[in-house]
Amino acid sequence: MALTIGVDVGGTKIAAGVVDENGEILARTRVPTPADPQWAVDAIAQAVRELREKYPEVAAVGVGAPGFVDRDRSTVIFAPNIAWENEPLKSRIEELTGLGAVVENDANCAAWAEFRFGAAAAHSDMVLITVGTGIGGGIVLDGRLHRGRFGVAGEIGHLNMVPDGLPCGCGGKGCWEQYGSGRALRRYGREKAAADPIAGKRMLELNDDVAETIRGIHITEAAQDGDPLALECYDELADWLGRGMADLAALFDPGVFVLGGGVSDSGRLLLDPVAKAYETYLTGGVHRPRAEVVLASMGSAAGIVGAGDLARI
């Protein structure tokens, strides 16, 4: 099975591509994600048909969907951003395209791409942590994607870090993503700039002197300029990420942590303090082997490539 199509379904766009056995994308297309959940299925099928016109030898489709996907890689149990609930996506796509299909969680697809072709290619055990608006992730153990009994393992952003802490969109309180995500970074910047406008001068300058709407891009630029308050924001974010990674290391003992997502675009500004915090909180001190901590290398292609490659399995 040389060629497959990988589809990365997002809340605003559906991106698809023809993927070869080396993880290369030979052709791409993208369409807006329709508001109606059933039209979204039709849009996925249309993207597949469009690509198949160029590559008729495509043999299967892999769909990376946001939300919970069952163990059989067929049904989206729940995807709040698209309003799918118990959606039989595999059978629908097969019916509309005439190709065999598999469905997988989108973060799992990205993790698989990094494991097979990206930053974790030299390892058999890895954890991907995507740091964006929230925290997502995927886990590969002994060369196999870890999906759990019901198919919904890897929801690492909702590890409870602070009992009765900040409310989370999942309905819980104190979830990791409330402290270690892009949303958290914005909150740190806004709070610090409002509390100390003099120290937060550079962040404020970048946002017309308004603390309440400071964004991550302003904090990042200020930190890259050496602004001490912006660097404090990154240190606080990194501290929380390192805490969670130490807990994940105690559970899974991976060979490498891969940091992806939009916040990771800041490069070593995030990577270095995260690696330091991870070592600080790792149980066992000097006696415990330390996983590598690296940046993701697949970028926006990870979802498409991972979904396409998983269609072969």
N, C-alpha and C positions, 0 to 999 in steps of 0.2 A: 504494500500500500504506500506508494511514493508520495502522492499529493492528497492533502486534506484541506478543508476550509475551517478556519478558526473564527469564532464570532465572540466579540467582547461587548456585552450588553450593559450600557450605563444608563443612568437616570435621564440624561439629555441626548445621548447619541448611541447608535449601534455601529460599531466598527468591525469589519470583517476582512479576511485576507486569505489567499491561497498559500499554504505552508508546505515546504518540502521536508524531507527526512532530516535535513541538517538545521532545521529551525529558521530557514530563510523565508521571508515573505516575498512571493513572486508578483502578487497583484493585491490591491486594496480597494475597498469602497467604504463609504460611511453614509448613514442617513440619520435624521433626527429620530429620537425615540418618541413614538406617538403617545398621546396622553391616555388613550384607550388601551387597556392591557391586551385585548384580543388583536387590535391592530398592530401592537408591538410584535406579536407572533408573525403576522403577515409581513411586517417589515423585515424581520430576520430572514424569512423565506425568500423574499424578493432580493435581498443582498446576496444570498447564496446562489440564486438563479443567475443573477448578473455576473458573478464571478465564474460560474460554471460555463457560461457562454464562451469565455476566454480559455478556460481549462476544462474541457469536457471529460478528461480522464480523472478528475477528482473523485475519490472513492468514499469519503465519509465527512461528516460535519461534527465539530465540537463546539458547544455553546457554553461560554462562561457567563453565568447569571448571578446577579447580586442577590444575596439572601440564602435561605436554607434550601439545600438540594438533598433529596433522599439518597439512601445508600445505593440504590439501583441505578443512580445517575440518569434518572428519567423524569422525575417530578419536582417542580419548584414548590416546596412546602409553603414558603412565605417569602415574598420580596416586597417590602413596604414601599420602595421608591417607584415600583411599577404596578403595584396593586395586584400582584399575582398571589393566589392562594390555592394550593393543591392543583397547580397548573400542570397538565400532562405534556410538558414541552417537548420531550423526546418524540412521542408519537405524533404530535402535531407537526413538528418539523419534518419528520420522515414522510408523513402523508403529503405535505405541501411541496417537498423537493424530490422525493423518490430516492433519497440517500439515507444510509444508516446514520444515526445521530447518537451522541452522548451529551449529557448536560452535567456541568460541574460548577461549583461555586467559583466566582470570578477571582477571588484572592488565591484559591487553590491553583487555579490556572496560572496565575502570575508566579507563584512559588515553584510550580513544576517547570516553567520556562527558565527560571533562574537556576534550578537544579540541573536541568538537562543541557542548557546551552549558555548559561550566564555565569554570574559571580560565584555560584556554588557548584560548578561543574566538576570540581575536584573532590567533592565530598559525597558521602552516602547518607549523612544525617544533617539536616539543615532546618532552620526556621526563618521564614521571611516575615518581616514586620513592615507593614506599609503605614507610613506616618503621613496622613493627610488631614482632612477635616476631622476624621476619627482615626482609630487604629484598626487595621485589618491584619490578616496574616494567613500563612499556610505552613504546614509541617510535613517534612519528608523524613521518614525513619527507615533505615536499612534499604534505601533505594525505592521505597514505596510511599505514595501519598497517604498520609494518615488522615482518615476520614471518620473514624469512630463507628460505634455500633449503629447509629442512626444516620450517618453521613454528614453530620453537622459539627464535627470537631474543627478546631482552629479559630473559634470566635474569641481570639485572645484580647481584643479590645475591651471585652466585658469581664475580664478578671476583676474581682473586687479588691481594690487597693486600699480604700479608706472606708471603714464601716460607717454607714449613715453619712457618707460624703456628698459631694455634689450630685444633683439629679442628672440622670442620663436619659437619652432618647429611648433606650431599651425598656425603660420603666424602673430600672434599678437605681441605686445610689452608690457613688464612690467608684465607678468603673475606671479602669486604667486610662481609657481614651479621654476622660475628663481632665487628666493631668499630664498626659504625654503626647498630645496631638497638636495639629495645627490650630485647632480651635483654642486649645489651652495656651499655646504660644501667644495668640492674639490677646487673650485675657491677661496674661502676665504683662505684656507690653502696655496695654491700656491702663491697668491698675498702677503700674510703676510710674508711668509718665504722668498720670493724674496726681499721684501722691508726691512726686518730686519733679516738677516741670523743669527745673534747672538741670538736674542730672539727665532728664529725658529730653533735653533740648533737640538733639538730632532726630529722634523719632518723631517729635512733634513738628519739626521743620518739614519733614518729608510728607506730612499729612495736614498741611495748612494750620498747624497749631491746634488741632482738635484731637484730644486724647481718646475720646469715646469711639472713634472709628478707625483707629490705627489697625493696619493689616499686617499679616506676616511678612509681606514684601518690604514694608517699611522697617520692621524689626531686623530683618536679614540685612538690608542695605546699611542700616546704622551699625549693626554688629560688624559687618565687613569693613566699615570705616573706623572700627576700634572703639565705638561708643560703649563705655563700661556698663551702662544700664541695659542696653540691648544685649550685651554679652551675658549679663545676669539672667536675662530671660532665657537664653539658650542653655545656660548652666542649669536652670531650674527644670526646663524641659528634659534635658539630658539625664538629670538625676532621677526623674520619674521613669524614664525609659530604661535606664540601667537597673533600677529596682525590679521592674517587671521581667527583664531579660534574665536576671539572676534567678528569679523564681522559675522561669521556663527552663533554664539550664538544670536546675535541681530536678525537674520533672523528666526532661527529654534528653539531656546530655548531648546536644548537637555539636557537630564539628565547626559550624559556622552560623552566625547570625547575619542575615542580609537585610540591610535597611533600604527600603524603597518608599514610594509615595512622594508627593509634592514637596514636603519639608526636606526630604533627603537631597533635593537639588542644591541645598546650601553646602553640600560637600563636607569638607573636613571641619567646618564650623559646627556641624552637628556630630559628625563621626567621632572626632577625638574626645570630646567630653562624655559622649555616650559610652565609648569603650572604657574610659576611666571609671565612670560610675558603675558599669557592669562589674568590673574587677573589684571595686570597693564592696559591693553587696553580695558577691558570690560566696556561698557557704563553703567552708573548708579551707579558706585562706590559701596559702601558698601550696597546700597539698593537693588542691583540685586542679586538674588540667583545664585550661581556658580555651573556649571556642574563639575562633577568629571573629572579628566584627568588621564587615565590609559593606560598601555601598552597592546597591543593585546596578546591574549593567544593561538590562534589557529595555529599560525605559517604557514608553507607551506601547511598545510592541509585545510586551510580556503577556498580556491577556490573550491576544490573538494567537501567538505562537504556542502558549501553553494549552489553550483549548484545542488547537489543531493537532498538537502532538498527542494529547490525551485521547483524541478520536481514534488513534491507532491501537490503543490498549484495551 
